[in-house]
Amino acid sequence: MYRTNIVKLFTKRTSVFREKQWLFSLLVISLILWLIFLGNSPLRDWDEGTYAIVAREIYRTGNWLYPTIQGEPFLLKPPLMQWLIAWCYHLGGVQELTTRLPGAVLTALGVPLLYLVGRLAFNQSLPALFSALVYLTMLPVVRHGRLAMLDGMTISFFLLLLFCLLKARQNRKYALGVGFCLGLIILTKGMIVLLLGAIACLFMLADGQLALLRSPYLWVGIVLGNAPAIAWYIAQWQHYGNTFLEVHFQAQAFDRLTQTVEGNSGPPWYYLLELLKYGFPWLLFLPGGLYLAWKKRHNTWGSLVLLGIVVYLGTISFMRTKLPWYVMPVYPFLALAIGANLSEVWQNRHFRVRTWTIFLAIISIAGLGGYFYFFMKKQPILIVMSIVLAISMGIAAWLVKQRDRKFIPVLFTGMYLVLILLVSSQSWIWELKEAFPVKPVAALIRQHVLPGTTIYSSFAYNRPSLDFYSDCKVISASIAVLKEQFDKKSYLLLDNLTLQQTNLSEYHILGIADNFTLISQSIK
């Protein structure tokens, strides 16, 4: 009996040590992927440029309670991201790295958090580990998580909420964390807490945790955790009145459900196309994962996956306003389903040889195509990335054909290396190529114009990133407005065609950068 107890104790300690090893390893490789060369590319429109301007004004003025943008009230989003960026500015100065650092670190924490959630939901280590590694190597999660955007932070807070919810089954004190996580989600992205909170409540119902609603720990956590968010909202309402309610709640939240905001529309299957575009190779294993989730729908992990995917994806699919990053919170649920399927393959060797071999071979061939394309473009890092993709997918296809389960670690390793190489290049933010590069134009403005000056531009729309780098307010305007502002001795930033069309007289060219000319009235 004594010997049996010793063996059990040793086994338990070994298991705990292994769990800590996995957690530490996941944390390290996640931080490497999310932080490496984080500041190697300019800030992107719109969110990055906007949050950077707001955070810089907090940093300069010390006005933490009522954030502003270009001196005007910033009412669009809650302040947590801007607060964290401003804090990083105090530590490391105003730059791309410090702008992206808070979101990147918090998004990276989502990987070990997903492992913890999976460990409790599956009650096994292997599917939890596979789920975390899938989430780690999903391109949209890595790419958007490295940007100064709200979605990666929101997901990590939600995963922490789910962890606390699952742990509360064993220890009610963890229910305190549920309320604090709700408060963090509110301070990060506002009204999305209604949707994520609904998923958590439905999961409690499906998992038979309604007794938790009677726990004082849950309600104390909700009161204390939401108190800072409620206090901030009350302060904004008292300071700005109904204007805050109309902008923050009506325009930024509810209008997006029923109206197309700023032309960002799409069909109900918009997000399915997003998943198809950027979900490979892991989408190969999603059908099997969803089938397993349906079979295990009465289990903890099955109900969590199905509720998360159906409720969240269904809701955003029927929103009128559609943006690619709105789909981000569905990726942890997809990762859990895919991780469950990969674990089933690993343990029971259930292969779909023909389908998986063909698709992995196609990805390998695409990698070869990428090699030739980037070779012509003379981009050495992306050339190596294409080679790694082609080789790893080719090996994985061959192993699948041999019914060798080692194709799974090959896929994880290959995708991780591919993503490391991608973010090491300057091509991981490809939206920067959709318009002119802002840094040369911003340098031109800084050289000739005092900070805080308003400049009128012929470009089709305002660019927050240009405002950030130039430290000025650059406003898009029609030709008529440009002429009017020129007469008022304002600075104009004009493309070559507009400069010819305006027929301005007696103007002085201050400089030219990337097809844009900065002019002012001639000094008489």
LOSEMAR-792969 format. One line per 3 residues: number of its first residue (from 1); their letters; for each residue x, y, z of C-alpha. Coordinates in steps of 0.02 Angstrom, whole numbers, plus 32768, in hexadecimal, padded with zeros to 4 digits. Layout:
BEGIN
NUM) a) X:Y:Z ~ ...
END
This chain:
BEGIN
1) myr) 8000:8000:8000 ~ 808B:8077:8031 ~ 80EB:804D:7F92
4) tni) 804F:806A:7F28 ~ 8036:8116:7F75 ~ 80EB:8142:7F54
7) vkl) 80D8:8111:7E9D ~ 8039:8178:7E8C ~ 808B:820F:7EDE
10) ftk) 8123:8200:7E6B ~ 80B3:81EE:7DD2 ~ 804E:8287:7E05
13) rts) 80EB:82EF:7E21 ~ 8132:82B7:7D7A ~ 808F:82E7:7D25
16) vfr) 808E:8393:7D78 ~ 8144:83AF:7D46 ~ 811C:837E:7C92
19) ekq) 8087:83F6:7C91 ~ 80F7:8484:7CCB ~ 8177:8457:7C46
22) wlf) 80F3:845E:7BBE ~ 80B0:8503:7BFD ~ 815C:8552:7C07
25) sll) 818C:8511:7B5A ~ 80EB:8550:7B0C ~ 8105:85FA:7B5D
28) vis) 81B8:8609:7B1D ~ 8196:85D5:7A69 ~ 80FC:8645:7A65
31) lil) 8159:86DE:7AA3 ~ 81E3:86BF:7A24 ~ 8166:86B7:7994
34) wli) 8102:874E:79CC ~ 8194:87BE:79FD ~ 821C:879A:797E
37) flg) 8236:8830:790A ~ 8196:887B:794F ~ 81C8:892B:791F
40) nsp) 820F:8906:7872 ~ 817A:8950:7812 ~ 811B:89F5:781A
43) lrd) 8077:8A01:7878 ~ 7FDF:89D3:7813 ~ 7F3E:8A31:77F4
46) wde) 7EC3:8A3C:7844 ~ 7EC9:89F5:78F2 ~ 7F84:89F9:790E
49) gty) 7F99:8AAD:78D9 ~ 7F01:8AE4:793C ~ 7F31:8A8D:79DF
52) aiv) 7FE4:8ACB:79CF ~ 7FAA:8B80:79C0 ~ 7F36:8B6F:7A56
55) are) 7FBC:8B1A:7ABE ~ 803D:8B9F:7A90 ~ 7FC7:8C29:7AC9
58) iyr) 7FAB:8BCD:7B6D ~ 8068:8BBD:7B7E ~ 8085:8C75:7B5A
61) tgn) 7FF6:8CC3:7BBA ~ 7FDC:8C48:7C48 ~ 7F21:8C49:7C22
64) wly) 7EFA:8B93:7C48 ~ 7E41:8BA5:7C6E ~ 7E04:8C02:7BD4
67) pti) 7E6E:8BC9:7B3F ~ 7E79:8C3B:7AA8 ~ 7EAC:8C2B:79F2
70) qge) 7EF5:8CC6:79A1 ~ 7EB1:8D27:7A35 ~ 7DFE:8CE9:7A19
73) pfl) 7DA5:8C6D:7A8C ~ 7DC6:8BB8:7A5F ~ 7D20:8B62:7A7C
76) lkp) 7D2B:8ACB:7A0A ~ 7D7A:8A46:7A79 ~ 7D9D:8A22:7B31
79) plm) 7E49:8A57:7B6E ~ 7EA5:89BB:7BAA ~ 7F0D:89A3:7B0C
82) qwl) 7F39:8A5B:7B03 ~ 7F67:8A5D:7BBC ~ 7FDD:89CA:7BA5
85) iaw) 802E:8A17:7B0B ~ 8046:8ABE:7B65 ~ 8097:8A60:7BF6
88) cyh) 810D:8A0C:7B7B ~ 8136:8AB6:7B31 ~ 816E:8AED:7BDE
91) lgg) 81DF:8A54:7BE8 ~ 8225:8A4A:7B38 ~ 81F8:8AE7:7AD8
94) vqe) 817D:8B03:7A4A ~ 81A1:8A83:79C3 ~ 8153:89F0:7966
97) ltt) 8194:896F:79E1 ~ 814A:89C1:7A7B ~ 80A7:89E1:7A1E
100) rlp) 808F:892A:79F6 ~ 80DD:88DF:7A92 ~ 8045:88D7:7B07
103) gav) 7FD2:8884:7A89 ~ 805A:880C:7A4F ~ 8087:87D1:7AFE
106) lta) 7FD2:87BA:7B32 ~ 7FA8:875D:7A92 ~ 803D:86EA:7AAA
109) lgv) 7FFC:86C0:7B57 ~ 7F62:867A:7B01 ~ 7FC5:85E0:7AC9
112) pll) 7FED:859B:7B78 ~ 7F40:85D6:7BB0 ~ 7EEF:856D:7B28
115) ylv) 7F57:84DA:7B62 ~ 7F14:84F1:7C13 ~ 7E61:84FF:7BD3
118) grl) 7E79:8465:7B67 ~ 7EC8:8404:7BF6 ~ 7E2D:8422:7C60
121) afn) 7DAF:840C:7BD2 ~ 7DFB:836B:7B8B ~ 7E3D:832C:7C32
124) qsl) 7ED4:82F4:7BCB ~ 7F7A:8344:7BA1 ~ 7F91:830D:7AEC
127) pal) 7EF8:835E:7A99 ~ 7F16:83FA:7B03 ~ 7FCB:8403:7AC7
130) fsa) 7F9B:83E8:7A11 ~ 7F14:846E:7A1F ~ 7F90:84EC:7A66
133) lvy) 800E:84C6:79DC ~ 7F88:84D9:7956 ~ 7F57:8582:799F
136) ltm) 8010:85B2:79A7 ~ 8027:8591:78ED ~ 7F89:85E0:78A7
139) lpv) 7FBC:866D:7833 ~ 7F2E:86E8:785D ~ 7F49:86D1:7918
142) vrh) 8003:86F5:7909 ~ 7FF2:8784:788E ~ 7F65:87E5:78E1
145) grl) 7FA9:87BC:798E ~ 804D:8812:7964 ~ 7FF1:88B1:7931
148) aml) 7FB7:8937:79AA ~ 7F05:88F8:79A0 ~ 7E86:88C4:7A22
151) dgm) 7E57:8815:79E8 ~ 7EEA:87AF:7A28 ~ 7EDD:87FF:7AD4
154) tis) 7E22:87E0:7AD8 ~ 7E39:8727:7AAD ~ 7EBB:870F:7B36
157) ffl) 7E4A:875E:7BB9 ~ 7DBB:86EE:7B7D ~ 7E2A:8653:7B88
160) lll) 7E59:8685:7C39 ~ 7D9F:8696:7C5E ~ 7D7F:85E6:7C1C
163) fcl) 7E10:85A2:7C83 ~ 7DC8:85F1:7D21 ~ 7D1C:85AE:7CF5
166) lka) 7D5E:84FD:7CE0 ~ 7DCA:8505:7D7D ~ 7D35:8544:7DE0
169) rqn) 7CEA:8497:7DD0 ~ 7D71:845C:7E49 ~ 7D8E:84FA:7EAC
172) rky) 7D07:8581:7EB4 ~ 7D89:8608:7ED9 ~ 7DBB:8606:7E22
175) alg) 7D10:8650:7DFA ~ 7D59:86F6:7E36 ~ 7DC3:86F7:7D98
178) vgf) 7D2A:86EB:7D27 ~ 7CEF:8797:7D5D ~ 7D9A:87E7:7D4C
181) clg) 7DAF:879F:7C9E ~ 7D07:87E7:7C6A ~ 7D42:8890:7CA8
184) lii) 7DE4:8882:7C44 ~ 7D83:8855:7BA7 ~ 7D13:88ED:7BBF
187) ltk) 7DA8:8960:7BD6 ~ 7DF8:8916:7B3A ~ 7D6D:8908:7ABA
190) gmi) 7CCC:893E:7B0D ~ 7C2B:88F0:7AD2 ~ 7C79:884E:7A90
193) vll) 7C6A:8819:7B46 ~ 7BB0:87FB:7B26 ~ 7BD5:8777:7AA2
196) lga) 7C67:8724:7AFD ~ 7C07:872C:7BA1 ~ 7B73:86D8:7B4D
199) iac) 7BE4:864B:7B10 ~ 7C27:8635:7BC1 ~ 7B77:8630:7C0A
202) lfm) 7B3A:85B2:7B8A ~ 7BD3:8548:7BAD ~ 7BAD:854D:7C68
205) lad) 7AFE:850F:7C40 ~ 7B3A:8485:7BCB ~ 7BC2:844F:7C44
208) gql) 7B4B:8444:7CD7 ~ 7B9A:84D2:7D3A ~ 7AFD:8534:7D63
211) all) 7B26:851C:7E1C ~ 7BB6:8594:7DFE ~ 7B37:8620:7DED
214) rsp) 7B15:860F:7EA7 ~ 7BCC:8621:7ED3 ~ 7BF6:86C3:7F2F
217) ylw) 7CA4:86BC:7EE2 ~ 7C59:86D2:7E34 ~ 7BF2:876A:7E64
220) vgi) 7C7C:87BA:7ECB ~ 7CEF:87A3:7E35 ~ 7C70:87F0:7DBF
223) vlg) 7C56:8887:7E31 ~ 7D0E:88A6:7E55 ~ 7D4D:8875:7DA7
226) nap) 7CD2:88E4:7D4B ~ 7CDE:8977:7DC2 ~ 7D71:89CB:7D65
229) aia) 7D19:89B8:7CBD ~ 7C74:89FA:7D02 ~ 7CCE:8A8C:7D55
232) wyi) 7D25:8AB8:7CB1 ~ 7C82:8AB3:7C4F ~ 7C2A:8B20:7CD0
235) aqw) 7CB9:8B9D:7CCB ~ 7CAE:8BA8:7C0D ~ 7BF1:8BBD:7C10
238) qhy) 7BFB:8C46:7C94 ~ 7C86:8C9F:7C35 ~ 7C43:8C90:7B82
241) gnt) 7B8A:8C71:7B9D ~ 7B20:8C1E:7B19 ~ 7BA7:8C38:7A96
244) fle) 7C0B:8BAD:7AE7 ~ 7B76:8B38:7AE7 ~ 7B4E:8B5C:7A30
247) vhf) 7C01:8B42:79F4 ~ 7C3F:8AB7:7A65 ~ 7BA3:8A4C:7A6E
250) qaq) 7B36:8A7A:79DB ~ 7BB4:8A9D:7950 ~ 7C3E:8A26:7986
253) afd) 7BD5:8992:79C2 ~ 7B1D:8988:7997 ~ 7B27:89DC:78EC
256) rlt) 7BA2:8957:78B4 ~ 7B1F:88D2:78D4 ~ 7A9B:8921:7866
259) qtv) 7AFA:8993:77EE ~ 7B91:898D:777B ~ 7C10:8A03:77CA
262) egn) 7C8F:8A57:7756 ~ 7C67:89E0:76C7 ~ 7CA6:8945:7724
265) sgp) 7C22:88CA:76EA ~ 7C1D:8816:76B1 ~ 7BAC:877E:769B
268) pwy) 7B7F:870A:772D ~ 7C0A:8693:76F6 ~ 7C8E:871D:76FD
271) yll) 7CE6:86D3:7795 ~ 7CE1:8622:7750 ~ 7D46:8665:76BD
274) ell) 7DBF:86B7:7738 ~ 7DD8:8611:778E ~ 7DF5:85BA:76E7
277) kyg) 7E73:863D:76B0 ~ 7EE2:8636:7749 ~ 7EB6:8596:77A6
280) fpw) 7F25:8516:774F ~ 7F6D:8499:7772 ~ 7F04:8489:7810
283) llf) 7E5C:8493:77B8 ~ 7E80:83E6:7772 ~ 7E5F:83A2:7820
286) lpg) 7DCC:8411:784E ~ 7D3F:83A4:7806 ~ 7D7B:8310:786D
289) gly) 7D8A:837F:7906 ~ 7CD9:83C1:78F2 ~ 7C99:8310:78DC
292) law) 7CF0:82DC:797E ~ 7CAA:8376:79D6 ~ 7BFA:8346:79A0
295) kkr) 7C14:8294:79DD ~ 7C54:82D9:7A83 ~ 7BD7:8368:7A8B
298) hnt) 7BA1:8332:7B38 ~ 7C56:833B:7B74 ~ 7CA9:83DA:7BB0
301) wgs) 7D1A:83F5:7B1A ~ 7C97:83C6:7A98 ~ 7C14:843F:7ADB
304) lvl) 7C96:84CA:7AEC ~ 7CD1:84B6:7A37 ~ 7C24:84AB:79EB
307) lgi) 7BDE:853C:7A50 ~ 7C73:85AB:7A2E ~ 7C74:858C:7972
310) vvy) 7BB8:858F:7954 ~ 7B8D:8624:79C4 ~ 7C22:8691:799A
313) lgt) 7C34:866A:78E1 ~ 7B78:866F:78C9 ~ 7B6A:871A:791A
316) isf) 7BF4:8771:78BA ~ 7BBF:8720:7816 ~ 7B18:877B:781F
319) mrt) 7B60:8821:7856 ~ 7B52:88A1:77CB ~ 7C02:88E6:77E7
322) klp) 7C8B:8869:77C1 ~ 7D46:8877:77DE ~ 7DC7:87E9:77D4
325) wyv) 7DFD:87F2:788A ~ 7D4E:87E1:78CF ~ 7D61:8724:78B7
328) mpv) 7DF8:871A:792B ~ 7D9F:86DB:79CA ~ 7D63:863F:796D
331) ypf) 7E15:85FF:7954 ~ 7E2C:85B7:7A05 ~ 7D8F:854D:79ED
334) lal) 7DCB:8513:7943 ~ 7E74:84E9:7990 ~ 7E21:847F:7A16
337) aig) 7DC0:841D:7992 ~ 7E5A:8405:7925 ~ 7EC4:83D5:79BC
340) anl) 7E44:8350:79ED ~ 7E4A:8306:793E ~ 7F07:8306:7937
343) sev) 7F0C:82B0:79E1 ~ 7E94:822C:799F ~ 7F05:8211:7908
346) wqn) 7F9F:8205:7977 ~ 7F52:8188:79EE ~ 7EE7:811F:7979
349) rhf) 7F3A:813E:78D0 ~ 7E98:816C:7877 ~ 7EDA:81B4:77D4
352) rvr) 7E82:8200:773E ~ 7F16:81D4:76D3 ~ 7EDC:8209:7627
355) twt) 7E90:82B1:7657 ~ 7F1B:82E8:76CC ~ 7FA6:82B0:7657
358) ifl) 7F5D:830F:75C4 ~ 7F41:83B1:7622 ~ 7FEA:83AF:7678
361) aii) 803D:838C:75D1 ~ 7FE0:8421:7586 ~ 8020:8492:7612
364) sia) 80CF:844F:75F3 ~ 80C1:8479:753B ~ 8081:8526:7569
367) glg) 811D:853A:75D3 ~ 8188:8514:753A ~ 8125:8595:74D8
370) gyf) 8148:8612:7562 ~ 8201:85EA:7556 ~ 8208:861C:749E
373) yff) 819B:86B7:74BB ~ 8204:86F9:754B ~ 82A5:86CA:74F1
376) mkk) 8272:8741:7464 ~ 8244:87C4:74E6 ~ 82EE:87AB:753B
379) qpi) 82A8:8792:75EA ~ 8320:8715:763D ~ 82BE:86FB:76DF
382) liv) 821F:86D2:7680 ~ 8281:8660:760C ~ 82BA:85FC:76A3
385) msi) 8208:8600:76E8 ~ 81C5:85B6:7647 ~ 8249:852D:7649
388) vla) 821E:8500:76FE ~ 8165:84FC:76D2 ~ 8180:848E:763A
391) ism) 81F3:8414:7696 ~ 818C:8405:7735 ~ 80E6:83EF:76D9
394) gia) 8138:8373:7662 ~ 817D:830B:76F2 ~ 80D5:8313:774B
397) awl) 807C:82D7:76AD ~ 80F5:8245:769B ~ 80DF:8215:7753
400) vkq) 8022:821B:7743 ~ 802E:81A7:76AE ~ 8096:8132:7719
403) rdr) 8014:8140:77A5 ~ 809C:8182:7816 ~ 805A:81F1:78A2
406) kfi) 80FD:8252:78A7 ~ 80B2:82C2:7821 ~ 8061:8323:78B0
409) pvl) 8103:8363:7902 ~ 8147:8384:7852 ~ 80B1:83F4:782F
412) ftg) 80C5:8451:78D4 ~ 8180:846A:78BB ~ 816F:849D:7805
415) myl) 80E4:851A:7824 ~ 8140:8566:78B8 ~ 81DE:857F:7850
418) vli) 8178:85C6:77BF ~ 8127:8646:7833 ~ 81CE:8673:7884
421) llv) 8215:8697:77D8 ~ 817B:86F8:77A1 ~ 817D:876D:7837
424) ssq) 823A:8780:7824 ~ 821A:87CF:777A ~ 81C0:8873:775E
427) swi) 8132:881F:7701 ~ 80C7:87E4:7792 ~ 8061:8885:7788
430) wel) 8033:887E:76D1 ~ 7FAC:8906:76E1 ~ 8037:8988:76E4
433) kea) 8048:896F:7628 ~ 7F94:89A3:7607 ~ 7FC2:8A5C:7610
436) fpv) 805E:8AC9:7610 ~ 80E1:8AA7:7697 ~ 80C5:8B26:7720
439) kpv) 8173:8B38:776A ~ 81C6:8B9A:76DB ~ 8130:8C0F:76CE
442) aal) 812B:8C24:778B ~ 81E7:8C4C:778D ~ 81C8:8CD3:770B
445) irq) 813F:8D20:7776 ~ 81A6:8D1A:7816 ~ 8236:8D70:77BC
448) hvl) 81D0:8E08:778B ~ 8138:8E12:77FD ~ 8126:8E2A:78B8
451) pgt) 80D6:8D9D:791C ~ 801B:8DAC:7932 ~ 8001:8E0B:788F
454) tiy) 7F68:8DE3:7825 ~ 7F93:8DB4:7771 ~ 7F17:8D97:76E4
457) ssf) 7F37:8D08:766C ~ 7EF7:8CD1:75C2 ~ 7F02:8C1B:75F5
460) ayn) 7E5B:8BC0:75F2 ~ 7E4B:8BA2:76AE ~ 7E9B:8BCE:7754
463) rps) 7F27:8B5D:7790 ~ 7F43:8B53:784D ~ 7FEF:8B08:7832
466) ldf) 8023:8BA4:77D0 ~ 7FE0:8C11:785C ~ 8044:8BAC:78DA
469) ysd) 80EA:8BB1:787E ~ 80DB:8C67:7847 ~ 8098:8CA0:78F1
472) ckv) 801D:8D0B:7890 ~ 7F67:8CFF:785F ~ 7F5D:8CD5:77A5
475) isa) 7EAB:8CEA:7765 ~ 7E6B:8CA7:76BF ~ 7E10:8D2F:765C
478) sia) 7DC2:8D54:75B2 ~ 7E13:8DC9:7535 ~ 7D9A:8E54:7565
481) vlk) 7DC7:8E43:761E ~ 7E80:8E39:75F3 ~ 7E76:8EDF:7596
484) eqf) 7E16:8F2E:7625 ~ 7E94:8EF3:76A7 ~ 7F25:8F2C:763A
487) dkk) 7EDC:8FDC:763B ~ 7ED9:8FCF:76F8 ~ 7F95:8FAC:76F4
490) syl) 7F84:8EF4:7723 ~ 8003:8E71:76EF ~ 7FCD:8DFD:7662
493) lld) 800A:8D4D:763C ~ 7FDF:8D2C:7587 ~ 7FFC:8C9E:750D
496) nlt) 8042:8CD3:7463 ~ 7F9D:8CCB:7406 ~ 7F40:8D34:7487
499) lqq) 7FCD:8DB2:748C ~ 7FB4:8DCE:73D1 ~ 7EF6:8DD3:73DC
502) tnl) 7EEA:8E53:7469 ~ 7F46:8ED9:7404 ~ 7F87:8F2C:74A1
505) sey) 7FEF:8FC8:748A ~ 8083:9004:74EE ~ 809E:8F66:7551
508) hil) 8140:8F2D:759D ~ 8178:8E78:7591 ~ 81BD:8E40:7638
511) gia) 81E9:8D91:75FF ~ 81B6:8CF5:75A0 ~ 81A5:8C42:75DF
514) dnf) 8156:8BAA:758B ~ 80EE:8C08:750A ~ 80B3:8C87:758B
517) tli) 80E5:8D3E:758E ~ 80DB:8DA7:762B ~ 80B5:8E5D:7602
520) sqs) 808D:8F00:7658 ~ 806B:8FB1:761E ~ 8102:900E:75DD
523) ik) 814C:908A:7655 ~ 813D:913A:7609
END
